[in-house]
Amino acid sequence: LAYGSCHIPASPGWHSLSCATWRPRGEWRQRLRQRCLGEGLQLLAPDSSTGATERYRLRTEAAGRVQLQLGVILRHFGRHGVLC
């Protein structure tokens, strides 16, 4: 259970991405429950803390990396104002 974000490429084709993830650190009791019972801490409002400028207030720890394989198709992007 972790959070992460990465930029999606704006060029067509297959892309391999590596996304760094993090999770809230919590108190020692919460970390113990996480290890023993598999419970994870969740943010009450995850949308408000996705950027690095908002995340500096949280106590977090690294949670590994996620490898992504994405296929990007740019069909009709021009209709929606996306420049490629």
N, C-alpha and C positions, 0 to 999 in steps of 0.2 A: 504494500500500500504506500504509494508515493505520488508526488506531484512533479511535473516537469513541463517545459515548453521549449520549442525549437521553431526555427523559421522554415517554412515550406518553400522549396525552390520555385522560381517563376519561369523556369525553362522546361520545355517538354522532355519527356523520357523517364527512364528509371533512375531513381536516386537512392543511395544508401545514406541514412542519417544516424547519428549517434546523439541521443537526447539524455542529458544529465538530469537526474531526478533527486528530489529532496523530500524530507518529511519533517513535521514539527517534532521538536525534541521532547518536550513535556517534562514533568517532574519524575523523580526516581520511581515513585509508585506506578505511574503510567508506563514507564519503560519496562518495569518488571512485568506488568500485565501483558504488555506487548510481546515480550519474550516467552512467557509461560503459556498464555492463552491465545496468542496470535491476534490480539486486538490492536488496531492501529488508531492513532489520533487522527481526527478529521478537522479541517477548518470549517468554521461556521459559514463563512462567505468566501469560498475559494476564488471567485472572480475578482475580488478586491485585492488579492495578494499575489497575483501571478507575475507581476512585473518586479524587477530587481529593486526599483525605488520604493516599493511598498513592503517588500520582504525583509528589509533591514531591521524592522522592529521585531520580527519573529525569531525565536530561538530554534534553529533548524540543524539538521545533520544530513550528510550525503546519504543517498539510498541506492547508489549504483547508476548504471546507464542502461538505456533501452535502445536496442538496434532496430531501426525502422527501414523497411523497403517500400518506397512509394513510387507509384506510376502517376506522372502528372500529364494531364491532357489540357491543352489550351483552347479548345474549341469554343467559339463565341465569347471569349474573354473581352474582346473589343467592344461588344454590345454593352458590357457592364462597366466600362471605363478602366479596365485593367490593361496597362501598357506592357508589352513584352519585347 
